[in-house]
Amino acid sequence: MKIKIIYASESGTTKYVAETMQKHLQSAGHTADLHFVNKDGFNPELQGYDLLLFGSPTYDLGLAQSEMM
């Protein structure tokens, strides 16, 4: 399965989780690509992926980071 992990991170925790997920998915035989919106921008390539995963830190009352909205 071809998987895209799209995430935002401020302190690095969500980045760590995304990279850990990528390693586990790859070790299970999947293709897993990362898209870090803070660095790579807001328009990830979505064509050709079987599954999209999103990760974002939350603040205050569970609000997602502004880059993920």
Helices and strands as residue ranges (DSSP letters): E 2-7, H 13-27, E 31-36, H 37-40, E 51-55, E 58-59, E 63-64, G 66-68
